[in-house]
Amino acid sequence: MTDKNNNFPSRCVVLVPINRADAADAVTKKFSLQASTEHAPALAMAELCLHLQHFKTNQAWMAEQQSPHLLLVHAQEMAGLSEMVNAVRKYLPTVTISELRDGRLEEVENQGAVVDTLGEMPIVHAEQVDADELSMLLDSNPQKENE
């Protein structure tokens, strides 16, 4: 999305429940989007794949590489949405996912991205450290031993 007007520089797929199609039409007109509207997560995923393939085919003719966008409008009500979003993040990582919030298009953050990159914490079995060793390790000014 461009920062000035919250508009997409390329085509997008709008995922909206069938009973909220009027909201999707209003959003596409308000933000002047080139959008295809889908009412099922599986169809939206297929449409994203088609857009991505189209961009890859025409990539040599474009000044900059484009990627499709997924816009969610009242999609929290839909069954299978979280699975589709996870699949988009896994298999189509270049796709930007945005959501209509309070009349603005906001990018959906990948809350699990940081957790996914973390590995298991190593288990360290330390020997017991006595007070002298601890003070020696923590003291920044080592002192000479008295003989």
C-alpha angles and dihedrals in degrees: 000000000000115000096227102061107003089245127146116242090211140029120298140196117232116208112200135150113258092245090057097048090119090062090053091050091050092050094049091050094044095051096031092236126178093222141162112209122221130182100198128057093228092053091047090053091050091049091050089052090051092050091047092050090049091052092048091050093051096037094109091059096049126089091218132018113261130202130194122251131221116216118194116206115183086331095142086087092061125099115236096021097126091050090051093048090050090049092049091051092048102041102023104036094162093062114103114220117209134174135205107246124170092340093309132100107241125184114242110234122223099238092180096053094089093043091049092057094052118095126205114290112253116248110232121197107199127190117238113276119210125218095262093054091046094052089047091053095046098041111095092196108060113209127211119253118252113237 
